[in-house]
Amino acid sequence: MEIHINKNVLQNNMRNKKLLAITLISIGVIGRIWMRWVLPQAPHFYITLNGVSQPVFMIDMFFLIGAISIIAGRYIGNKYAFVIPIAVMAITDIYFGNNWILLFTWSGFAMMTFIGYKTKDKSFSTYIGFGLVSVIAYDAWTNFGTWLGWYPHTLHGLILCFTLAIPFTLWHIVSMNIILPLASLPLEYTKTHEIENKNIVAIE
C-alpha cells in the first residue's frame, strides 16, 4: 500500500508558516518599538515593609518577545523558528542599542523557542505549562548573565542579583500566562483543523 500526501496541502502549510513567520517578526519589531514609548519607567509598584520601600512588580516588554519565541517553536516547528526572535531582537537593537548582555537575552529567547518546539506534538495545556517553564529558564539564564556583568562574583552577589530580579520574574509569569494562551488559541485551532483535514490518500 502506498501513501501519497497531497502536494497542495504541503504547499499551503509551507505558505502558512512563512506568513506566520513574517507576521511574528513584524509584530515583534513594531510592538517592541511602540511599547518602549508607552510603558512607564520601572519600577512601577512598591511595597513598604518596616519603613523600607521595595519594588514588587516591574512591567517590561518581555512578554512580547517571549510569546513570539514560544509560538514560533510550536507552530512553525522547524529550524527557521529560531531565526524569528533573533531577527526581532537584532532589528530592534539597531534602534535601541545594546551591550554584551545580548549574548544572554538573545540565547534566552532561542531557548524559549526550543522549548516551544519540543511541545509541537503535545497537548495545548502541556504547551502552556512548558511556556511557564521557559519563563523561569529565561529569567534564570539572563539573571546569571546580569550577575556576571554587574554584581560581585560571590555567593552573596548571586543571591542579591536573583532576589532583586523577583519583581521582573513575577511580571514575566503573570504576563505570559495571559498573553500566551490568548495569542495561541487561533493558531491552535488552525493547527488542529489542518491535521484533521489533511488529504492523505491510501492506494492499494
C-alpha atoms as one frame of an Amber mdcrd trajectory, in Angstrom:
protein
   0.000   0.000   0.000   1.360   3.393  -0.999   0.551   6.624   0.828   0.509
   9.826  -1.173   0.385  13.178   0.576  -1.444  15.851  -1.345   1.181  18.358
  -2.557  -1.301  21.210  -2.300  -1.652  20.550   1.427   2.116  20.662   1.916
   2.436  23.838  -0.127  -0.374  25.500   1.834   1.272  24.524   5.108   4.587
  25.994   3.971   2.920  29.220   2.851   1.078  29.479   6.157   4.298  29.006
   8.102   6.127  31.631   6.039   3.232  34.049   6.532   3.225  33.336  10.277
   6.988  33.938  10.451   6.703  37.292   8.675   3.754  38.258  10.877   5.570
  37.357  14.109   8.674  39.312  13.120   6.573  42.339  12.136   4.561  42.249
  15.363   7.756  41.844  17.391   9.598  44.739  15.768   6.669  47.184  15.716
   5.425  46.146  19.147   8.807  46.374  20.867   9.491  49.853  19.483   5.971
  51.080  20.258   5.938  49.717  23.820   9.278  51.326  24.541   7.479  54.675
  24.283   4.202  53.824  26.049   5.339  51.746  29.024   6.116  53.723  32.186
   9.647  53.741  33.510  10.477  50.998  36.020   9.973  50.338  38.864   6.208
  50.552  38.923   4.749  49.119  42.125   6.238  49.262  45.605   5.536  47.722
  48.977   6.814  49.312  52.185   7.926  46.994  54.980   9.428  48.366  58.187
   9.841  51.743  56.550  11.747  50.335  53.575  10.217  50.539  50.090  10.882
  47.633  47.765   9.681  47.153  44.178   7.299  44.196  43.869   6.224  44.438
  40.235   8.028  45.804  37.208   6.498  45.965  33.745   8.720  45.374  30.727
   8.401  44.154  27.135   9.482  40.590  27.836   6.066  39.026  27.252   6.000
  40.170  23.620   9.246  38.530  22.501   8.764  35.640  24.919   5.379  34.741
  23.454   6.687  35.132  19.908   9.584  32.795  20.716   7.396  30.013  22.117
   4.754  30.389  19.402   7.408  30.176  16.692   8.764  26.961  18.172   5.379
  25.243  18.370   3.584  26.448  15.275   6.430  26.838  12.812   8.226  23.871
  14.250  11.446  23.780  12.264  14.968  25.194  12.440  13.840  28.503  10.930
  11.714  29.159  14.016  14.887  30.153  15.873  15.512  32.952  13.394  12.307
  34.759  14.393  13.102  36.019  17.927  16.726  36.651  16.957  15.579  38.718
  13.958  13.213  40.761  16.143  15.931  41.455  18.693  18.581  42.230  16.082
  16.375  44.690  14.188  15.101  46.485  17.281  18.514  46.549  18.952  19.754
  48.584  15.995  17.174  51.138  17.113  17.613  50.776  20.894  21.251  49.829
  21.161  22.550  47.017  23.361  25.648  45.640  25.055  27.189  42.235  25.677
  24.137  41.103  27.712  22.545  40.336  24.343  24.529  37.090  24.486  22.175
  36.040  27.265  18.932  37.693  26.140  19.150  36.501  22.541  20.151  32.977
  23.529  17.459  33.053  26.225  14.755  33.700  23.638  16.255  30.985  21.398
  15.986  28.638  24.378  12.299  29.539  24.723  11.835  28.751  21.024  13.427
  25.351  21.592  11.055  24.659  24.487   8.118  25.660  22.293   9.445  23.365
  19.551   9.526  20.431  21.964   5.774  20.891  22.547   4.723  20.902  18.893
   3.222  17.413  19.173   1.954  17.771  22.734  -1.394  18.962  24.095  -2.271
  22.633  24.378  -2.297  22.502  28.185   1.178  20.940  28.194   2.343  23.670
  25.824   1.094  26.404  28.177   2.766  24.658  31.102   6.052  24.498  29.210
   5.603  28.201  28.496   5.816  28.838  32.229   8.914  26.652  32.475  10.528
  28.624  29.655   9.917  31.914  31.513  11.696  30.630  34.606  14.537  29.220
  32.476  14.909  32.529  30.614  14.994  34.573  33.815  17.488  32.234  35.474
  19.792  32.421  32.442  19.625  36.201  31.997  19.905  36.801  35.748  23.105
  34.767  35.656  24.381  36.999  32.855  23.442  40.087  34.857  25.320  38.717
  37.867  28.409  38.187  35.720  28.298  41.745  34.433  27.120  43.951  37.277
  27.369  42.154  40.636  30.202  40.922  42.823  31.209  37.419  41.781  30.350
  35.978  45.158  27.517  33.855  46.531  26.096  36.966  48.184  26.208  38.835
  44.886  24.460  35.965  43.110  21.697  35.796  45.732  21.286  39.577  45.650
  21.008  39.590  41.857  18.338  36.882  41.789  16.442  38.451  44.692  16.273
  41.885  43.076  15.023  40.245  39.865  11.953  38.734  41.569   9.638  41.671
  40.629  10.523  41.172  36.962  10.005  37.419  37.219   6.565  37.919  38.762
   5.588  40.186  35.863   7.014  37.749  33.329   4.983  34.860  34.757   1.733
  36.846  35.017   2.016  38.461  31.590   2.940  35.226  29.817   0.098  33.324
  31.478  -2.260  35.891  29.965  -0.790  36.639  26.544   0.409  33.158  25.537
  -2.976  31.365  25.674  -4.796  34.314  24.066  -2.298  34.619  21.225  -2.051
  30.854  20.697  -5.725  29.838  20.628  -6.354  30.927  17.000  -3.142  29.192
  15.908  -4.065  26.068  17.862  -7.461  25.956  16.168  -5.833  26.322  12.753
  -3.266  23.645  13.544  -5.929  21.196  14.729  -8.113  21.949  11.714  -5.206
  21.321   9.320  -4.376  17.995  10.960  -7.979  16.825  10.810  -8.306  17.785
   7.147  -5.023  16.503   5.756  -5.738  14.922   2.420  -3.848  11.637   2.683
  -4.980   9.079   0.147  -4.075   5.439   0.517  -3.923   3.437  -2.676  -3.568
  -0.332  -2.581
